[in-house]
Amino acid sequence: MQRVNFASRVLNDPDKPGIRAMIDRIAERSGGQPMSPEQVVDACLDILGPLPVVETTRAGLIDYASKWGDMSFPNPDTDRHIVTLVQLIVTTQEYQTA
């Protein structure tokens, strides 16, 4: 529970410099094109590590991100979605034990 609370408290603002830098790096990877949920999840995992995760974790993250559909930049909704994904990723066992 402490991991979730920490992630929610610290990683909650897309305008914080570190979070903004992650979002901007993902946006650069998009090349101005919409990114699929799978591409966004993989980009987040790569920027946070790169972080290898088991397939079930990756599939769960992609399934969660799929509710938003393809993501485009710049877009405040996409920024919030990436923040949410980063919060989820840092609470995973793989991230905690990396």
Sequence and secondary structure as in RCSB ss.txt:
>XXXX:A:sequence
MQRVNFASRVLNDPDKPGIRAMIDRIAERSGGQPMSPEQVVDACLDILGPLPVVETTRAGLIDYASKWGDMSFPN
PDTDRHIVTLVQLIVTTQEYQTA
>XXXX:A:secstr
 HHHHHHHHHS  TTSHHHHHHHHHHHHHHTTS B HHHHHHHHHHHTSS    HHHHHHHHHHHHTT SB SS 
HHHHHHHHHHHHHHHTSHHHHT 
